[in-house]
Every structure is written in C-alpha cells, then in structure tokens.
Amino acid sequence: MPDERAETTGSCYACKRVFSYDPKDVVTFLVDPETGFPPGLTPLGSLRPATPEAVARSVDLPVCPDCVDKARRFGTNPWDGPGTSGPPSPN
C-alpha cells in the first residue's frame, strides 16, 4: 500500500526509551560509538575538532519525539543572544 510507513523500533539517544519511528522522519544525532558523544564533543561538553576517524565510525542514533519537544522548549544556546557571535572569551 502506498501510504504504509516503514517503521522500526529503537532506543532514544537521550532518554534511552524504546520507541517506534520512521527512519526517514526521525531526528537523529551523529554519535561516535567509541565515546558515546557526537564527534568533536568532549565528556565535559567542550568542543574540539572532530577527527576524520571519529566521523567515519560515527552512526546516526534516533531521538524520540518527547526529547525533541523538551529540547525545543527548554534548550537555548547561550551564544545565540543579541550581539554574540561565539563562545565567551576565557578572559
């Protein structure tokens, strides 16, 4: 049938809850399986250049709709304020 959606089941990268999703429509995070973090992100949350090896071995992991909604409602980037163009200087 043309309106059937291909669904699969997996766990959410953020909350680990198991949910069903359409692989074409789900929000994903690129994650390095060796570290469990996106390439270029440290365990302390700081940024560093992502190595080509880390990017090559990374996989897309799904995020459930509840976590996407929470991120949209509560997630703000402090560097997106007016007149800012990047992280604050360490001085």
N, CA, C and O of each residue as an XYZ file, in Angstrom:
364
protein
N       0.833     -1.180      0.000
C       0.000      0.000      0.000
C       0.879      1.245      0.000
O       1.899      1.269      0.688
N       0.515      2.262     -0.742
C       1.368      3.434     -0.864
C       1.459      4.270      0.406
O       2.461      4.961      0.594
N       0.461      4.240      1.286
C       0.515      5.084      2.477
C       1.105      4.371      3.694
O       1.108      4.920      4.796
N       1.604      3.151      3.494
C       2.255      2.465      4.605
C       3.598      3.111      4.885
O       4.318      3.503      3.966
N       3.924      3.216      6.155
C       5.193      3.810      6.547
C       6.107      2.709      7.056
O       5.673      1.807      7.774
N       7.357      2.790      6.683
C       8.340      1.830      7.167
C       8.704      2.222      8.591
O       9.324      3.264      8.804
N       8.336      1.420      9.546
C       8.650      1.723     10.935
C       9.658      0.732     11.472
O       9.687     -0.434     11.080
N      10.472      1.219     12.369
C      11.426      0.387     13.061
C      11.388      0.773     14.526
O      10.824      1.807     14.888
N      11.977     -0.042     15.357
C      11.998      0.218     16.787
C      13.442      0.392     17.230
O      14.332     -0.337     16.791
N      13.663      1.361     18.098
C      14.999      1.607     18.623
C      14.915      2.393     19.905
O      13.831      2.810     20.315
N      16.057      2.601     20.545
C      16.052      3.370     21.786
C      16.516      4.795     21.513
O      17.364      5.039     20.655
N      15.944      5.720     22.257
C      16.254      7.137     22.125
C      17.669      7.402     22.625
O      18.063      6.892     23.674
N      18.433      8.193     21.882
C      19.794      8.541     22.282
C      19.788      9.302     23.610
O      20.694      9.121     24.423
N      18.795     10.138     23.838
C      18.771     10.990     25.026
C      18.238     10.279     26.265
O      18.905     10.267     27.300
N      17.045      9.686     26.178
C      16.407      9.113     27.376
C      16.448      7.593     27.419
O      16.061      6.993     28.422
N      16.907      6.968     26.353
C      17.042      5.502     26.240
C      15.707      4.766     26.187
O      15.684      3.536     26.231
N      14.593      5.497     26.093
C      13.276      4.864     25.987
C      13.140      4.216     24.605
O      13.570      4.788     23.603
N      12.547      3.037     24.556
C      12.323      2.346     23.286
C      11.071      2.930     22.637
O      10.036      3.082     23.287
N      11.177      3.255     21.348
C      10.037      3.817     20.626
C      10.090      3.388     19.172
O      11.142      2.999     18.664
N       8.939      3.462     18.503
C       8.848      3.134     17.075
C       8.948      4.430     16.281
O       8.436      5.469     16.699
N       9.611      4.357     15.139
C       9.788      5.558     14.325
C       9.977      5.190     12.866
O      10.310      4.056     12.521
N       9.755      6.180     12.025
C      10.027      6.048     10.596
C      11.453      6.557     10.375
O      11.725      7.726     10.649
N      12.364      5.723      9.894
C      13.761      6.131      9.729
C      13.946      7.375      8.856
O      14.940      8.087      9.002
N      13.000      7.643      7.953
C      13.126      8.807      7.082
C      12.726     10.104      7.792
O      13.134     11.187      7.372
N      11.926     10.005      8.870
C      11.383     11.198      9.502
C      11.922     11.483     10.897
O      11.638     12.542     11.457
N      12.684     10.576     11.466
C      13.113     10.735     12.854
C      14.312     11.688     12.952
O      15.149     11.741     12.051
N      14.380     12.437     14.057
C      15.536     13.283     14.341
C      16.652     12.372     14.841
O      16.417     11.495     15.671
N      17.860     12.581     14.338
C      18.992     11.742     14.746
C      20.169     12.599     15.193
O      20.275     13.775     14.843
N      21.042     11.987     15.968
C      22.313     12.580     16.369
C      23.424     11.707     15.810
O      23.342     10.479     15.861
N      24.453     12.335     15.282
C      25.632     11.610     14.838
C      26.491     11.354     16.070
O      26.938     12.300     16.719
N      26.728     10.080     16.400
C      27.410      9.716     17.639
C      28.564      8.765     17.344
O      28.432      7.823     16.562
N      29.689      9.032     17.982
C      30.853      8.157     17.892
C      30.652      7.017     18.888
O      30.597      7.273     20.091
N      30.538      5.755     18.427
C      30.293      4.642     19.339
C      31.414      4.425     20.363
O      31.172      3.860     21.430
N      32.632      4.865     20.049
C      33.732      4.695     20.998
C      33.584      5.587     22.222
O      33.958      5.196     23.328
N      33.036      6.795     22.025
C      32.919      7.737     23.140
C      31.495      7.885     23.658
O      31.290      8.238     24.819
N      30.511      7.616     22.803
C      29.117      7.834     23.178
C      28.686      9.282     23.015
O      27.582      9.647     23.421
N      29.544     10.118     22.424
C      29.250     11.528     22.219
C      29.341     11.862     20.737
O      29.965     11.127     19.972
N      28.718     12.976     20.324
C      28.921     13.414     18.947
C      30.404     13.706     18.689
O      31.108     14.141     19.600
N      30.883     13.477     17.479
C      32.289     13.767     17.180
C      32.598     15.238     17.471
O      31.840     16.130     17.088
N      33.705     15.474     18.143
C      34.102     16.836     18.456
C      33.576     17.354     19.782
O      33.896     18.480     20.162
N      32.778     16.571     20.499
C      32.260     16.978     21.805
C      32.951     16.149     22.877
O      33.012     14.924     22.779
N      33.471     16.816     23.898
C      34.178     16.116     24.971
C      33.198     15.735     26.073
O      32.081     16.251     26.102
N      33.591     14.843     26.982
C      32.716     14.483     28.109
C      32.355     15.673     28.995
O      31.346     15.634     29.700
N      33.165     16.727     28.966
C      32.867     17.922     29.758
C      31.986     18.915     29.008
O      31.625     19.960     29.550
N      31.643     18.596     27.776
C      30.768     19.454     26.991
C      31.490     20.505     26.180
O      30.850     21.330     25.530
N      32.798     20.492     26.204
C      33.544     21.459     25.397
C      33.714     20.916     23.985
O      33.550     19.723     23.730
N      34.044     21.818     23.086
C      34.203     21.446     21.682
C      35.673     21.308     21.332
O      36.528     22.011     21.871
N      35.947     20.395     20.425
C      37.286     20.211     19.875
C      37.106     19.784     18.418
O      36.029     19.316     18.047
N      38.116     19.933     17.604
C      37.971     19.491     16.212
C      37.697     17.982     16.148
O      38.381     17.186     16.791
N      36.703     17.616     15.374
C      36.384     16.199     15.195
C      37.402     15.579     14.257
O      37.696     16.131     13.197
N      37.934     14.442     14.644
C      38.894     13.765     13.777
C      38.155     13.059     12.647
O      37.009     12.645     12.826
N      38.789     12.916     11.489
C      38.139     12.191     10.395
C      37.792     10.752     10.776
O      36.786     10.211     10.317
N      38.627     10.134     11.617
C      38.348      8.754     12.052
C      37.079      8.692     12.893
O      36.270      7.778     12.732
N      36.900      9.664     13.794
C      35.705      9.688     14.645
C      34.447      9.887     13.812
O      33.418      9.261     14.068
N      34.533     10.755     12.821
C      33.374     10.991     11.957
C      33.069      9.745     11.127
O      31.904      9.396     10.939
N      34.104      9.080     10.635
C      33.912      7.896      9.788
C      33.252      6.751     10.544
O      32.443      6.027      9.964
N      33.572      6.566     11.819
C      32.985      5.450     12.567
C      31.669      5.813     13.246
O      31.029      4.950     13.847
N      31.255      7.082     13.161
C      30.035      7.533     13.823
C      28.788      7.012     13.125
O      28.789      6.733     11.926
N      27.726      6.889     13.911
C      26.443      6.406     13.405
C      25.347      7.376     13.825
O      25.486      8.090     14.818
N      24.256      7.397     13.062
C      23.098      8.211     13.405
C      22.230      7.444     14.395
O      21.813      6.319     14.119
N      21.957      8.054     15.553
C      21.099      7.451     16.564
C      19.822      8.266     16.697
O      19.877      9.496     16.722
N      18.657      7.596     16.783
C      17.384      8.318     16.820
C      17.125      9.000     18.165
O      17.623      8.577     19.209
N      16.333     10.066     18.102
C      15.883     10.783     19.298
C      14.356     10.776     19.275
O      13.743     11.109     18.260
N      13.746     10.395     20.402
C      12.284     10.277     20.448
C      11.615     11.654     20.386
O      12.240     12.655     20.737
N      10.365     11.717     19.950
C       9.651     12.997     19.846
C       9.544     13.736     21.181
O       9.583     14.967     21.200
N       9.411     13.020     22.285
C       9.332     13.690     23.593
C      10.613     14.460     23.888
O      10.555     15.597     24.356
N      11.750     13.864     23.626
C      13.033     14.536     23.874
C      13.240     15.701     22.908
O      13.807     16.726     23.289
N      12.791     15.556     21.673
C      12.892     16.656     20.711
C      12.044     17.827     21.194
O      12.488     18.973     21.140
N      10.824     17.552     21.667
C       9.952     18.614     22.189
C      10.577     19.296     23.403
O      10.553     20.522     23.507
N      11.139     18.505     24.322
C      11.785     19.086     25.501
C      12.959     19.969     25.098
O      13.144     21.053     25.653
N      13.748     19.512     24.140
C      14.898     20.292     23.689
C      14.441     21.604     23.061
O      15.073     22.642     23.262
N      13.365     21.564     22.316
C      12.866     22.795     21.691
C      12.302     23.750     22.732
O      12.469     24.963     22.608
N      11.636     23.223     23.758
C      11.044     24.079     24.785
C      12.071     24.648     25.740
O      11.998     25.823     26.102
N      13.036     23.822     26.157
C      13.952     24.231     27.211
C      15.357     24.518     26.732
O      16.125     25.193     27.418
N      15.697     24.018     25.578
C      17.067     24.178     25.105
C      17.283     25.527     24.468
O      16.654     25.868     23.466
N      18.173     26.286     25.054
C      18.572     27.544     24.443
C      20.080     27.560     24.383
O      20.756     27.040     25.270
N      20.585     28.141     23.366
C      22.018     28.269     23.213
C      22.421     29.629     23.761
O      22.006     30.646     23.206
N      23.219     29.693     24.837
C      23.572     30.990     25.406
C      24.374     31.855     24.445
O      24.476     33.065     24.647
N      24.944     31.259     23.407
C      25.721     32.026     22.447
C      24.844     32.631     21.366
O      25.350     33.336     20.492
N      23.538     32.375     21.401
C      22.646     32.921     20.387
C      22.054     34.267     20.794
O      21.162     34.777     20.115
N      22.529     34.842     21.878
C      21.995     36.120     22.334
C      22.316     37.246     21.363
O      23.142     37.089     20.463
N      21.651     38.389     21.556
C      21.900     39.510     20.645
C      23.337     39.997     20.750
O      23.870     40.162     21.847
N      23.945     40.220     19.623
C      25.286     40.769     19.570
C      26.395     39.774     19.860
O      27.545     40.177     20.036
N      26.083     38.484     19.913
C      27.122     37.492     20.171
C      27.394     36.708     18.904
O      26.498     36.484     18.090
N      28.629     36.298     18.750
C      28.975     35.543     17.552
C      29.722     34.268     17.879
O      30.215     33.602     16.969
N      29.822     33.908     19.143
C      30.528     32.693     19.513
C      30.639     32.579     21.013
O      30.041     33.365     21.748
N      31.392     31.615     21.468
C      31.526     31.407     22.904
C      32.212     32.600     23.574
O      32.988     33.316     22.939
N      31.921     32.805     24.852
C      32.574     33.909     25.553
C      34.073     33.674     25.646
O      34.539     32.535     25.657
N      34.816     34.765     25.711
C      36.271     34.626     25.801
C      36.649     34.180     27.215
O      35.924     34.473     28.165
N      37.768     33.479     27.367
C      38.156     32.997     28.688
C      38.698     34.102     29.598
O      38.975     33.844     30.769
N      38.855     35.321     29.089
C      39.404     36.419     29.904
C      38.364     37.028     30.790
O      38.659     37.961     31.537
